[in-house]
Amino acid sequence: MANVDDVVRIWSSGGGAPAERLSRYAQALVAEGPVAAYHVLDDDEEDRAILSLYRVDRPRATIEDLHQVPPLALSGYHQMLHDLARAGLGPEPTGH
């Protein structure tokens, strides 16, 4: 299972955002559930993972708010999940 530091290290390897900001995203993702070996997420699970990242920037956002955001505006959050997947990691499916 990956911890916040592991996630930040993966995201930092791509350059860009400062480690402090990446740490806030990593903390939000890990708080939503474990980050472990990559598994394909269903749409609801992916939405929850994206929402956890989006709430770093918009703390009061709901899933309904997320669905109103243009896809291009969410591309950075999707890229963060993609970067984890490339490293063989991702949010654990909830198995609901």
Secondary structure, 3 states (H helix, E strand, C coil): CECHHHHHHHHHCCCCCCHHHHHHHHHHHHHHCCEEECCCCCHHHHHHHHHHHHHHHCCCCCHHHHHHCCHHHHHHHHHHHHHHHHCCEEECCCCC
